[in-house]
């Protein structure tokens, strides 16, 4: 007799065991065998945990009820990493179940019955969330527990009610937002669908999702919510004005507040490190001035240096919020400094996925293309990593993008602009607006919309006034602060600025939206889903998946560092059934492809008669360039394209990489008397091997080695001659096109003068140092440098024992930086900032040290401590004589 029948015999009339599974309960790191079952009665569900007097159970008398958890909105689930056997195959994972009164940890087998078990919990949760709280289990099973001599703590919501942030609740218990997130973590497939019988979640489910999306009108209702979006560049000021003139301008309270700040903190400490006292001030002020006619809970807040995004929701809607996640993208110098960039928050409200982005794009009137580049970087790099694969911006139903986008009014004299503002001739002004001219006409903010602008430009004002810039620069007024959106069911109700707030040189902007949210009717959903599954049963009985590839070989010629190449493969469904394909990893491989290769999409579903284009992109970055330079890796790979329910196809990838000084070693570079592209491949591979310098016969090589890499000298000399007094040196990122031109110049020796702006040269210098196969301070000395960082003498002793050519390079860079710092009144640099920036590239941790620890609080603290020690080590040599 199977487990489900045994459990069923323990139940009362009208109660039904839908799933049962043998598992283990973890108590003090010890395994205790348990039987876990899902029980249903009148569309209400509970999870019952039984002890067993013997395993296997032979009759129902072997089972004794231990724990009951109601499947409702309060149930939280969390999964830890799968456990593997000796062969490396995942055999189980830990599942945490948390209700307000109970917390248990179970070891679940990695098998099909577990997939169905989790999917059933998800379906029950979705169904219960649309109903009132269950009372059946409280009365029915509490009595059974008491009969067993076990008490259940009375239900209380006081602990949860005291929490300000929904996300903080989940972090407090380290629980995921819902079963969907759990299933994505475990690779068990989506839990939204209702499995039929005992069929596993396979390509049927993937195809069903597509059909469900097409038929969603048959089982969803639309509920409207009001969304307030606000953005303000506060210019580093503290909240000294009442914010109700910005946040409370509508009679009816909004359901959602989405509030973004830029330049929250302009201090050098905020720019380099993670902490900011200004964040606490603005968080407190915003909370105080939310609409007084409603109660709110914070969903999430996320900050990147001076860019802060906060999302609040009315308490009555908070129980319908799931899948909370956030991400940040820095677009500052080297793509890592957070002086510019974007922050984002996503979650699902009922059945509608929502994404909010707050960004601060590149400044200055003429940096039009850099702003566009920032947008492309942020929109493409935002990844919500709680999902597998990570979700991107375009994966959401609704997206709101707010912030200081910094687009200016171009091609108009200042006097004309001010005249048009005075006469409120905004249509005339919009003809020169750099963003307005691109919306719908290019890839910039593609598919985004913006409402009609009916207010004065919001930048730049004399602080404390309503007067546009009267400084020597006399900047042209501009609508820098914008609110855009993409998606259906969005109606903008208003779009305003709030000039009565004067503490900043920007005016805050807000917009109110009426947004349609999809709410699933579970009974109608189940009916549609079962209808789809019946159709699939008929199709799958008659047909097998069949595809045709337009090619099975891809050749990438002359691939260059930081310059992507793309080939397209078309997958055509030539059969009669739907096809789900996926690139799968080969035996012993970490991923489905090598790190310099990617496939988009790497998995998809293709309906009969249709096709799908797969974009295969080769992109050699700082993580992969060294192995290609040294010959340890080649542009060769074989991709396995797997058809679910069908056969595998093999796609061959070949190409050649053009060697670059970026990613070479100092040891190799000082041996090269010519640009790297002129060095024969065999010789390059030879000198890139560790210890190659000891094999050099100076009498045969011309009797000389360079003291430092000649490419480093060219970069430093250019900045020393043309840029050491340039404002914001090492703080403004370079243009990608210019970085590529500089790369070619260094790799080929042509032209004689480095192309590009000083800022692009400066970023190229940092990139060059960061890409060195072995950092300027070799990996083997990393720990010694950290240990000596609080003492100048000890730091000098460590420096004295590193290899001579590394020491020469370090001393040369330090002398250059000291020269640059003599012009700090013009370039805005200081010793602490330069120490932090160059500490990150001159003194890099070994890969094994940088990869471990995860994202725990203790690990973040360790990383911050290491950053500070690296900066302190460099600081000694910038403020003292390196050669002494």
Buried (B, 14 or more C-beta within 10 A) or exposed (E): EEBBEBBBEBBEEEBEBBBBBBBBBBEEEEEBBBBBBBBBBEEBBBBBBBBBEEEEBEEBEBBEBBBBBBBBBBBBBBBBEBEEEEEEEEEBBBBBBBBBEBBBBBBBBBEBBBBBBBBBBBBBBBBBBBEEEBEBBBEBBBEBBEEEEBEBEEEEEEEEEEBEBBBBBBEEEEBBBBBBBBBBBBEBBBBBBBBBEEBBBBBBBBBBBBBBEEBBEEBBEEBEBBBBBBBBBBBBBBBEBBBEBBBBBBEEBBBBBBBBBBBBBBBBBBBBBBEBEBBEBBBEBBBEBBBEEBEBBBBBBBBBBBBBBBBBBBEEBBEBBBBBBBBBBBBBBBBBBBBBBBBBBBBBBBBBBBBBBBBBBBBEBEBBEBBBBBBBBBBEBBBBEBBEEBBBBEBBBBBBBBBBBBBBBBEBEBEBBBEBBEEEEBEBBBEBBBBBBBBEEEEBBBEBEBBEBEBBBBBBBEEEEEEBBEEEEEBBBBBBBBBBBBBEBBEBBEBBBBBEBBBBBBBBBBBBBBBBBBBBBBEEBBEBBEEBBEEBEEBBEEBEBBBEEEEEEBEBEEBBBBBBBEBEBEBBBEBEBBBBBBBBEEEEEEEBBBBBBBBEBBBBBBBBEEBBEBEBBBBBBBEBBBBBBBBEBEBEBEBBBBBBBBEEBEBEBBBBBBBBBBBBBBBBBBBBEEBBBEBEEEEBBBBBBEEBBEEBEEEEEEEEBBBBBBBBBBBBEBBEEBBBBBEBBBBBBBBBBBBBBBBBBBBBBEEEEBBBBBBBBBBBBBBBBBBBBBBBBBBEBBEBBBBBBEEBEBBBEBBEEBBEBBBBBBBBBBBBBBEBBEBBEEBBBEBBBBBBBBBBBBBBBEEEBEEEEEEEEEEEEBBEEBBBBBBBBBBBBBEBEBEE
